[in-house]
Amino acid sequence: MNIDVRLNLLGVLGIKQSELAIDTPANATVATLISLIDQHNPGFAAALTNDSGGISPQFVFFINGRNAVHLDGMNTRLDAGDVVNVIPAIAGG
């Protein structure tokens, strides 16, 4: 199944493309997606995950506009046609 991944401001990770079309297996999760992207962009998984294997607090994954942390985190299931936006978390004061 095809997942549309939009990467915003990730040039620091060495990823040149802002949009990727990733072919994932059925029942893919956010963890599966990160692993597939990491195969072509080494270091992607390490940068976007924390020490316990969850989503790093430095980045936000939106699945069809919904924050993956508020869904099922790394275990959030993806469906064909889903749009995943990955953006750096922003803090300010």
C-alpha positions in Angstrom: 0.0 0.0 0.0 1.2 3.5 -0.7 1.7 6.1 2.0 2.4 9.8 1.3 5.1 11.1 3.6 5.7 14.9 3.9 8.9 15.9 5.6 9.2 19.5 6.8 12.5 21.1 7.7 14.3 17.8 7.8 17.4 19.0 5.7 19.4 18.6 8.9 18.9 14.9 8.7 20.3 14.8 5.2 17.0 14.1 3.5 16.8 16.0 0.3 13.2 15.3 -0.6 10.2 17.0 1.1 7.8 14.3 -0.1 8.2 10.6 -0.3 5.8 7.9 -1.6 6.5 4.8 0.5 5.2 1.4 -0.4 4.5 -0.3 2.9 3.2 -3.8 3.6 -0.4 -4.3 4.8 -0.8 -3.6 8.6 2.2 -1.2 8.5 2.7 1.0 11.5 4.6 4.3 12.2 7.5 2.1 13.3 7.4 0.2 10.0 7.4 3.4 8.0 10.4 4.9 10.0 12.3 1.6 9.3 11.5 1.8 5.6 12.6 5.4 5.3 15.8 4.6 7.3 16.8 2.0 4.7 17.3 4.7 2.2 18.2 7.5 4.6 20.5 6.0 7.3 20.2 7.8 10.6 16.5 8.7 10.1 15.3 6.2 12.7 17.9 7.1 15.2 17.1 10.8 14.9 13.3 10.4 15.1 13.1 7.9 17.9 14.0 8.1 21.6 16.0 5.7 23.7 13.0 3.5 24.5 12.0 3.2 20.9 9.2 5.7 20.9 8.7 8.8 18.9 11.3 11.5 19.8 9.8 14.5 21.5 11.9 16.6 19.1 9.6 15.6 16.2 5.8 15.3 15.7 4.2 12.7 13.4 0.8 13.7 12.1 -1.3 10.9 10.5 -4.0 12.5 8.4 -3.7 15.5 10.7 -3.8 13.6 14.0 -0.8 13.5 16.3 0.5 9.9 16.4 1.4 10.3 20.1 -2.3 10.7 20.8 -3.2 7.7 18.7 -1.0 4.6 19.3 2.5 6.1 19.0 4.9 3.9 17.1 2.2 1.2 16.8 -0.3 3.5 15.0 -1.6 1.5 12.0 -1.3 3.1 8.6 -3.8 2.6 5.8 -3.4 3.0 2.0 -3.6 6.6 1.1 -2.7 8.0 4.5 -0.8 11.2 4.6 2.0 11.4 7.2 3.6 14.7 8.1 6.8 14.8 10.1 7.8 18.1 11.5 10.2 19.3 14.2 8.6 20.1 17.5 8.7 23.8 18.2 9.0 25.4 21.6 9.2 29.0 22.4 8.5 31.5 25.0 
